[in-house]
Amino acid sequence: MKTKINHHNVKVGDLFRSTWGYNTTHHDWYEVVATTPAGVRVRELLKNKDSDDGNNGFTPLVWPATGDHRFAGPVKFKRVRPTYDGGYAFKVNSYSSAYSDDGTPRRENHLD
């Protein structure tokens, strides 16, 4: 497969992460599966989880799934915008945006 780059230099395979929650913290990852001159097509990724956090599983370590069965949702088109730190972002919904990410494991907070 040929890797296409759009005018924002976002390419197929790039990851974006959305962090959201009111009194909890959740992380959702998205993978770019196609690019267009106007934006990107992304799919949400499943999460791997390590609940052995010493806190009864309330603050698990999570990271994006890889492999053939990594996708959690359908393809969605998103318009990409540059961010102040040289990365990129897109709006996920009314309360969340996703930002360029390297897939580093993160802690979620399920303490409510």
Secondary structure, 3 states (H helix, E strand, C coil): CCCCECCCCCECCCEEEEEECCCCEEEEEEEEEEEECCEEEEEEECEEEECCCCCCCCCCEEEECCCCCCECCCCEEECCEECCCCCEEEEEECCEEEEEECCCCEECECCC
